[in-house]
């Protein structure tokens, strides 16, 4: 039985093998299909999930659902 799960995304407990930069690039590429690129530029400093929510808030309901 699993009693707990540890997520170590800063690499202190185990070697980090996720390519966050590539993931971010792919997410931005996908988002650019729904929102103008200039709206993405101002959001790049946010965490991805915060950026997605911020971008969806400024869109019509159908586009927000797609995002």
N, C-alpha and C positions, 0 to 999 in steps of 0.2 A: 504494500500500500504506500502511495506517495504521501508524505507528511508535509512537504514543503518544496518550493521551487525558488531558486535564486537566479535573478537576472543580473548579469555582470556586464553592463555595456561600457564601462570605463576601463576594462582590461586589468583590474586589480587582482582578480582571482583566477583568470584564465586568459589565454591569448585571444584577442578579438580578431575575428576573421570576417566580419561584415564590412562591406565597402559602403559606408554611409554616404560618401561623396557621390558614388555612382547611383545609389538609391535616390538621393536628393535630385540628381540630374534627371533621372528617369521620371520622377514625380513632376518636376518642373516642366519637362517636355510634354507630359500628358496633360497637365493643367493648361499649357499654352494652347491646347485645342479648344478650350472653353473660355479663357479670359485673355485680354490683350497682354502682350509681353511686358509692357510698361507697368501694368498692375503687379506683375510678378516681381519686378526689380525692387520695389519698395518693401517687399515681404520676405526677402531672402534671409534676413537675420532671425526670423521667428522659427520656432520649432515647426516641423512639417505639419503636424495636426492643427496647430494654431493658425498657420498660414492658410491651410485649406478652409478652415472655418471662416477666417477673415475674408477670403476671396468669395466664398459662397454667399456671405451676407450681402455683398454688393451686386448680386446677380438676380435675374428674374427666377421665379420658382423652379421652372423646368431645368435651367442651367445649374442652379444650386443643387438640385437632386442628382444631376449627372456628375457634378464635382464630388 
